[in-house]
Amino acid sequence: MIPGVFMERISVMSGRRQYSLEFREAAAREVVFKSRPIVDVARELGVKPQTLGKWVAILRESMDPEAASYTPEDKKKIRELEKRVREQEDELAFLKKAAAFFARGQR
């Protein structure tokens, strides 16, 4: 856990649901380190995608202080590349399953 990152940056107003620091960080790490879409993780955890998006931004910024200085074009390119990596990971997983399926048929 990155000490104080979420405590300092996110204030929870009264009347809203409060999430523990551990929960927020675990949710953000699920998106950042496993390259999962924010919408999917938010749906699984019962959190609004916008809220999770803020947590992800805070985590990424704490990991890479230079990220705050990225231009909008840089950020767009990073998102596109991350999406491409996710798609290629999905394709690779499919191909592995297909190879295993056909390898079983040749025995």
GUVO-878609 format. One record per residue: residue number from 1; x, y, z of N, C-alpha, C, O, CB in turn. Coordinates in Angstrom, 1 decimal. Glycine has a CB too. Example, Ala and Ser with C-alpha at 12.3 -4.5 7.8 and 13.67 -1.06 7.14 Angstrom:
> 1:13.2:-5.7:7.8:12.3:-4.5:7.8:13.2:-3.3:7.8:14.2:-3.3:8.5:11.3:-4.5:9.0
> 2:12.8:-2.2:7.1:13.7:-1.1:7.1:12.9:0.0:7.9:13.4:1.1:8.0:14.1:-0.6:5.7
END
This chain:
> 1:0.8:-1.2:0.0:0.0:0.0:0.0:0.9:1.2:0.0:1.9:1.2:0.6:-1.0:0.0:1.2
> 2:0.5:2.2:-0.7:1.2:3.5:-0.7:0.6:4.4:0.4:-0.5:4.8:0.3:1.1:4.2:-2.1
> 3:1.4:4.6:1.4:0.9:5.3:2.6:0.3:6.7:2.3:1.0:7.5:1.6:1.9:5.4:3.6
> 4:-0.9:7.0:2.7:-1.4:8.3:2.7:-1.9:8.7:1.3:-2.5:9.8:1.2:-0.5:9.2:3.1
> 5:-1.7:8.0:0.3:-2.1:8.4:-1.1:-3.6:8.7:-1.2:-4.0:9.7:-1.6:-1.7:7.4:-2.1
> 6:-4.4:7.7:-0.7:-5.8:7.9:-0.8:-6.4:8.8:0.3:-7.3:9.5:0.0:-6.5:6.5:-0.8
> 7:-5.8:8.7:1.4:-6.3:9.5:2.5:-6.1:11.0:2.2:-7.0:11.8:2.6:-5.5:9.1:3.8
> 8:-5.1:11.4:1.6:-4.8:12.8:1.4:-5.7:13.3:0.2:-6.1:14.5:0.2:-3.4:13.0:1.1
> 9:-5.9:12.5:-0.8:-6.5:13.0:-2.0:-8.0:12.8:-2.1:-8.6:13.6:-2.9:-5.9:12.2:-3.2
> 10:-8.6:11.9:-1.4:-10.0:11.7:-1.5:-10.7:12.0:-0.2:-10.4:11.4:0.8:-10.4:10.3:-2.0
> 11:-11.5:13.0:-0.2:-12.3:13.3:1.0:-13.7:12.8:0.8:-14.3:13.0:-0.3:-12.3:14.8:1.4
> 12:-14.3:12.1:1.7:-15.6:11.5:1.6:-16.6:12.5:2.3:-16.4:12.7:3.5:-15.7:10.1:2.1
> 13:-17.5:13.0:1.6:-18.5:13.9:2.2:-19.5:13.1:3.0:-19.8:11.9:2.7:-19.2:14.7:1.1
> 14:-20.1:13.7:4.0:-21.1:13.0:4.8:-22.3:12.7:3.9:-22.7:13.4:3.0:-21.5:13.9:6.0
> 15:-22.9:11.6:4.3:-24.1:11.1:3.5:-23.7:10.2:2.3:-24.6:9.7:1.6:-24.8:12.3:3.0
> 16:-22.5:10.1:2.0:-22.0:9.2:0.9:-21.4:8.0:1.5:-21.0:8.0:2.7:-21.0:10.0:0.0
> 17:-21.3:7.0:0.7:-20.7:5.7:1.2:-19.2:5.9:1.3:-18.6:6.5:0.5:-21.0:4.6:0.2
> 18:-18.7:5.4:2.4:-17.3:5.5:2.7:-16.6:4.1:2.4:-17.2:3.1:2.7:-17.0:5.9:4.1
> 19:-15.4:4.2:1.8:-14.7:3.0:1.5:-13.4:3.0:2.2:-12.8:4.1:2.3:-14.5:2.8:-0.1
> 20:-12.9:1.9:2.7:-11.6:1.9:3.4:-10.5:2.1:2.4:-10.7:1.9:1.2:-11.4:0.5:4.1
> 21:-9.4:2.5:2.9:-8.2:2.8:2.1:-7.8:1.5:1.4:-7.4:1.6:0.2:-7.1:3.3:2.9
> 22:-7.8:0.4:2.1:-7.4:-0.9:1.5:-8.3:-1.2:0.3:-7.9:-1.7:-0.7:-7.5:-2.0:2.5
> 23:-9.7:-1.0:0.5:-10.6:-1.3:-0.6:-10.3:-0.5:-1.8:-10.3:-1.0:-2.9:-12.0:-1.1:-0.1
> 24:-10.1:0.8:-1.6:-9.9:1.7:-2.7:-8.6:1.3:-3.5:-8.6:1.3:-4.7:-9.8:3.2:-2.2
> 25:-7.6:1.1:-2.7:-6.3:0.7:-3.4:-6.4:-0.6:-4.1:-5.9:-0.8:-5.2:-5.2:0.7:-2.3
> 26:-7.1:-1.6:-3.5:-7.2:-2.9:-4.1:-8.0:-2.8:-5.4:-7.7:-3.4:-6.4:-7.9:-3.9:-3.2
> 27:-9.0:-2.0:-5.4:-9.9:-1.8:-6.6:-9.0:-1.1:-7.7:-9.1:-1.5:-8.8:-11.1:-1.0:-6.3
> 28:-8.3:-0.1:-7.3:-7.5:0.6:-8.3:-6.4:-0.3:-8.9:-6.1:-0.3:-10.1:-6.8:1.9:-7.7
> 29:-5.8:-1.1:-8.0:-4.7:-2.0:-8.5:-5.3:-3.1:-9.4:-4.6:-3.5:-10.3:-4.1:-2.7:-7.3
> 30:-6.5:-3.5:-9.2:-7.1:-4.5:-10.1:-7.2:-3.9:-11.6:-7.0:-4.6:-12.5:-8.6:-4.8:-9.7
> 31:-7.4:-2.6:-11.7:-7.5:-2.0:-13.0:-6.1:-1.7:-13.5:-5.8:-2.1:-14.7:-8.2:-0.6:-12.9
> 32:-5.2:-1.2:-12.7:-3.9:-0.8:-13.2:-3.0:-2.0:-13.5:-2.4:-2.0:-14.6:-3.2:0.1:-12.1
> 33:-2.9:-2.9:-12.6:-1.9:-4.0:-12.7:-2.5:-5.2:-13.5:-1.7:-6.0:-14.1:-1.5:-4.5:-11.4
> 34:-3.8:-5.4:-13.6:-4.3:-6.5:-14.3:-4.9:-6.0:-15.6:-5.5:-6.8:-16.4:-5.4:-7.2:-13.5
> 35:-4.8:-4.7:-15.9:-5.3:-4.1:-17.2:-6.8:-4.5:-17.4:-7.2:-4.8:-18.6:-4.5:-4.6:-18.3
> 36:-7.6:-4.4:-16.4:-9.0:-4.7:-16.5:-9.8:-3.4:-16.7:-9.4:-2.3:-16.2:-9.6:-5.4:-15.3
> 37:-10.8:-3.4:-17.5:-11.6:-2.2:-17.7:-12.3:-1.6:-16.4:-12.7:-2.4:-15.6:-12.7:-2.4:-18.8
> 38:-12.2:-0.4:-16.2:-12.8:0.3:-15.0:-14.3:-0.1:-14.9:-14.7:-0.4:-13.8:-12.6:1.8:-15.1
> 39:-15.0:-0.1:-16.0:-16.4:-0.4:-15.9:-16.7:-1.8:-15.3:-17.6:-2.0:-14.5:-17.1:-0.3:-17.3
> 40:-15.9:-2.8:-15.8:-16.1:-4.2:-15.3:-15.8:-4.3:-13.8:-16.5:-4.9:-13.0:-15.2:-5.1:-16.1
> 41:-14.7:-3.7:-13.4:-14.3:-3.8:-12.0:-15.3:-3.1:-11.1:-15.7:-3.5:-10.0:-12.8:-3.2:-11.8
> 42:-15.7:-1.9:-11.6:-16.7:-1.1:-10.8:-18.0:-1.9:-10.6:-18.6:-1.9:-9.6:-17.0:0.2:-11.5
> 43:-18.4:-2.5:-11.7:-19.7:-3.3:-11.6:-19.5:-4.5:-10.6:-20.4:-4.7:-9.8:-20.0:-3.9:-13.0
> 44:-18.4:-5.2:-10.7:-18.2:-6.3:-9.7:-18.2:-5.8:-8.3:-18.6:-6.5:-7.4:-16.9:-7.0:-10.1
> 45:-17.6:-4.6:-8.0:-17.5:-4.2:-6.7:-18.6:-3.3:-6.2:-18.7:-3.0:-5.0:-16.2:-3.4:-6.6
> 46:-19.5:-3.0:-7.1:-20.7:-2.1:-6.7:-20.3:-0.7:-6.5:-20.9:0.0:-5.6:-21.3:-2.7:-5.5
> 47:-19.3:-0.2:-7.3:-18.9:1.2:-7.2:-19.2:1.9:-8.5:-19.2:1.2:-9.5:-17.3:1.2:-6.8
> 48:-19.4:3.2:-8.4:-19.6:3.9:-9.7:-18.3:4.0:-10.5:-17.2:4.2:-9.9:-20.1:5.4:-9.4
> 49:-18.3:3.8:-11.8:-17.1:3.9:-12.6:-16.3:5.2:-12.4:-15.1:5.2:-12.5:-17.5:3.7:-14.0
> 50:-17.1:6.3:-12.2:-16.4:7.6:-12.1:-15.5:7.6:-10.8:-14.4:8.1:-10.8:-17.4:8.7:-12.1
> 51:-16.1:7.0:-9.8:-15.4:6.9:-8.5:-14.1:6.1:-8.6:-13.0:6.5:-8.2:-16.3:6.3:-7.4
> 52:-14.3:4.9:-9.2:-13.1:4.0:-9.4:-12.1:4.7:-10.3:-10.9:4.5:-10.1:-13.6:2.7:-10.0
> 53:-12.6:5.4:-11.3:-11.7:6.1:-12.2:-10.8:7.1:-11.5:-9.6:7.3:-11.8:-12.4:6.8:-13.3
> 54:-11.4:7.8:-10.5:-10.6:8.8:-9.6:-9.5:8.0:-8.8:-8.4:8.5:-8.7:-11.5:9.5:-8.7
> 55:-9.9:6.9:-8.3:-9.0:6.1:-7.5:-7.8:5.6:-8.4:-6.6:5.6:-8.0:-9.7:4.9:-6.8
> 56:-8.1:5.2:-9.6:-7.1:4.7:-10.5:-6.2:5.9:-10.9:-4.9:5.7:-10.9:-7.8:4.1:-11.8
> 57:-6.7:7.0:-11.1:-5.9:8.2:-11.5:-4.9:8.5:-10.3:-3.8:8.9:-10.6:-6.8:9.4:-11.8
> 58:-5.4:8.5:-9.1:-4.6:8.8:-7.9:-3.5:7.7:-7.8:-2.3:8.1:-7.6:-5.5:8.8:-6.7
> 59:-3.8:6.5:-8.0:-2.8:5.4:-7.9:-1.7:5.6:-9.0:-0.5:5.5:-8.7:-3.4:4.0:-8.0
> 60:-2.2:5.8:-10.2:-1.2:6.0:-11.3:-0.3:7.2:-11.1:0.9:7.2:-11.3:-2.0:6.2:-12.7
> 61:-0.9:8.3:-10.6:-0.1:9.5:-10.4:0.9:9.3:-9.2:2.0:9.8:-9.3:-1.1:10.7:-10.0
> 62:0.5:8.5:-8.2:1.4:8.2:-7.1:2.6:7.3:-7.6:3.7:7.4:-7.0:0.7:7.6:-5.9
> 63:2.3:6.5:-8.6:3.3:5.6:-9.1:4.2:6.3:-10.0:5.4:6.0:-10.1:2.7:4.4:-9.8
> 64:3.7:7.3:-10.8:4.5:8.0:-11.8:4.2:9.5:-11.7:3.3:10.0:-12.3:4.2:7.5:-13.2
> 65:5.0:10.2:-10.8:4.7:11.6:-10.6:4.7:12.5:-11.9:4.1:13.5:-12.0:5.7:12.2:-9.7
> 66:5.5:12.0:-12.9:5.5:12.7:-14.2:4.2:12.6:-15.0:4.0:13.3:-15.9:6.7:12.1:-15.0
> 67:3.4:11.6:-14.6:2.1:11.4:-15.3:1.2:12.7:-15.3:0.5:12.9:-16.3:1.3:10.3:-14.7
> 68:1.4:13.5:-14.3:0.6:14.7:-14.2:1.0:15.7:-15.3:0.2:16.6:-15.7:0.7:15.4:-12.9
> 69:2.2:15.6:-15.8:2.7:16.5:-16.9:2.5:16.0:-18.3:2.9:16.6:-19.2:4.2:16.8:-16.6
> 70:1.8:14.8:-18.4:1.6:14.3:-19.7:0.5:15.2:-20.5:-0.4:15.7:-19.8:1.0:12.8:-19.7
> 71:0.7:15.3:-21.7:-0.2:16.1:-22.5:-1.4:15.2:-22.8:-1.4:14.0:-22.7:0.4:16.6:-23.9
> 72:-2.6:15.8:-23.2:-3.7:15.1:-23.5:-3.5:14.0:-24.6:-4.0:13.0:-24.7:-4.9:16.0:-23.9
> 73:-2.6:14.4:-25.6:-2.3:13.5:-26.7:-1.5:12.3:-26.1:-1.7:11.2:-26.6:-1.4:14.2:-27.8
> 74:-0.6:12.5:-25.2:0.2:11.4:-24.6:-0.8:10.5:-23.8:-0.7:9.3:-23.9:1.2:12.0:-23.6
> 75:-1.7:11.1:-23.1:-2.6:10.3:-22.3:-3.5:9.4:-23.2:-3.8:8.3:-23.0:-3.5:11.2:-21.4
> 76:-3.9:10.1:-24.3:-4.8:9.3:-25.3:-4.0:8.2:-25.9:-4.5:7.1:-26.0:-5.2:10.3:-26.4
> 77:-2.7:8.4:-26.3:-1.9:7.4:-26.8:-1.7:6.2:-25.8:-1.7:5.1:-26.2:-0.5:7.9:-27.3
> 78:-1.5:6.6:-24.6:-1.3:5.6:-23.5:-2.5:4.7:-23.4:-2.5:3.5:-23.3:-1.0:6.2:-22.2
> 79:-3.7:5.4:-23.4:-5.0:4.6:-23.3:-5.1:3.7:-24.5:-5.5:2.5:-24.3:-6.2:5.6:-23.2
> 80:-4.8:4.1:-25.7:-4.9:3.3:-26.9:-4.0:2.1:-26.8:-4.3:1.0:-27.2:-4.6:4.2:-28.2
> 81:-2.8:2.4:-26.3:-1.8:1.3:-26.2:-2.2:0.3:-25.2:-2.1:-1.0:-25.3:-0.4:1.8:-25.9
> 82:-2.8:0.7:-24.0:-3.2:-0.2:-23.0:-4.4:-1.0:-23.5:-4.5:-2.2:-23.2:-3.7:0.6:-21.8
> 83:-5.3:-0.4:-24.3:-6.4:-1.1:-24.9:-5.9:-2.2:-25.9:-6.4:-3.3:-25.9:-7.4:-0.2:-25.6
> 84:-4.9:-1.8:-26.6:-4.3:-2.8:-27.6:-3.7:-4.0:-26.9:-3.8:-5.1:-27.3:-3.3:-2.1:-28.5
> 85:-3.0:-3.7:-25.8:-2.4:-4.8:-25.0:-3.4:-5.7:-24.4:-3.3:-6.9:-24.5:-1.5:-4.2:-23.8
> 86:-4.5:-5.1:-23.9:-5.6:-6.0:-23.4:-6.2:-6.8:-24.5:-6.4:-8.0:-24.3:-6.7:-5.1:-22.8
> 87:-6.4:-6.3:-25.7:-7.0:-7.0:-26.8:-6.0:-8.2:-27.2:-6.5:-9.3:-27.4:-7.3:-6.1:-28.0
> 88:-4.8:-7.9:-27.2:-3.8:-8.9:-27.6:-3.7:-10.0:-26.5:-3.5:-11.2:-26.9:-2.4:-8.3:-27.9
> 89:-3.8:-9.6:-25.3:-3.8:-10.6:-24.2:-5.0:-11.5:-24.3:-4.9:-12.7:-24.1:-3.8:-9.9:-22.8
> 90:-6.2:-10.9:-24.7:-7.4:-11.7:-24.9:-7.2:-12.7:-26.0:-7.6:-13.9:-26.0:-8.6:-10.8:-25.1
> 91:-6.7:-12.2:-27.1:-6.4:-13.1:-28.3:-5.5:-14.2:-28.0:-5.7:-15.3:-28.4:-5.9:-12.2:-29.5
> 92:-4.4:-13.9:-27.2:-3.4:-14.9:-26.9:-4.1:-16.0:-26.0:-3.8:-17.2:-26.2:-2.3:-14.3:-26.1
> 93:-4.9:-15.6:-25.1:-5.6:-16.5:-24.2:-6.5:-17.4:-25.0:-6.6:-18.6:-24.8:-6.4:-15.8:-23.1
> 94:-7.2:-16.8:-26.0:-8.1:-17.6:-26.9:-7.3:-18.6:-27.7:-7.6:-19.8:-27.8:-8.9:-16.7:-27.8
> 95:-6.1:-18.2:-28.3:-5.3:-19.1:-29.1:-4.7:-20.2:-28.2:-4.6:-21.3:-28.7:-4.2:-18.3:-29.7
> 96:-4.4:-19.9:-27.0:-3.9:-21.0:-26.1:-4.9:-22.1:-25.9:-4.7:-23.2:-25.9:-3.4:-20.4:-24.8
> 97:-6.2:-21.6:-25.6:-7.3:-22.5:-25.4:-7.5:-23.3:-26.7:-7.8:-24.6:-26.6:-8.5:-21.8:-25.0
> 98:-7.5:-22.7:-27.9:-7.7:-23.4:-29.1:-6.6:-24.4:-29.4:-6.9:-25.5:-29.8:-7.8:-22.4:-30.3
> 99:-5.4:-24.0:-29.1:-4.3:-25.0:-29.3:-4.4:-26.2:-28.4:-4.2:-27.3:-28.8:-2.9:-24.3:-29.0
> 100:-4.8:-25.9:-27.1:-5.0:-27.0:-26.2:-6.1:-28.0:-26.7:-6.0:-29.2:-26.6:-5.3:-26.5:-24.8
> 101:-7.2:-27.4:-27.2:-8.3:-28.1:-27.7:-7.9:-29.0:-28.8:-8.2:-30.2:-28.8:-9.5:-27.2:-28.1
> 102:-7.2:-28.5:-29.8:-6.8:-29.2:-31.0:-5.7:-30.2:-30.6:-5.6:-31.3:-31.3:-6.4:-28.3:-32.1
> 103:-4.9:-29.9:-29.7:-3.9:-30.9:-29.2:-4.5:-32.1:-28.6:-4.0:-33.2:-28.7:-2.9:-30.2:-28.3
> 104:-5.6:-31.9:-27.9:-6.3:-33.1:-27.3:-6.9:-34.0:-28.3:-7.0:-35.2:-28.2:-7.4:-32.6:-26.3
> 105:-7.3:-33.4:-29.4:-8.0:-34.1:-30.5:-7.0:-35.0:-31.3:-7.5:-35.9:-32.0:-8.7:-33.2:-31.4
> 106:-5.7:-34.8:-31.2:-4.8:-35.5:-31.9:-4.2:-36.7:-31.2:-3.4:-37.5:-31.7:-3.6:-34.6:-32.4
> 107:-4.6:-36.9:-30.0:-4.1:-38.0:-29.2:-4.8:-39.3:-29.5:-4.5:-40.3:-28.9:-4.3:-37.8:-27.7
END
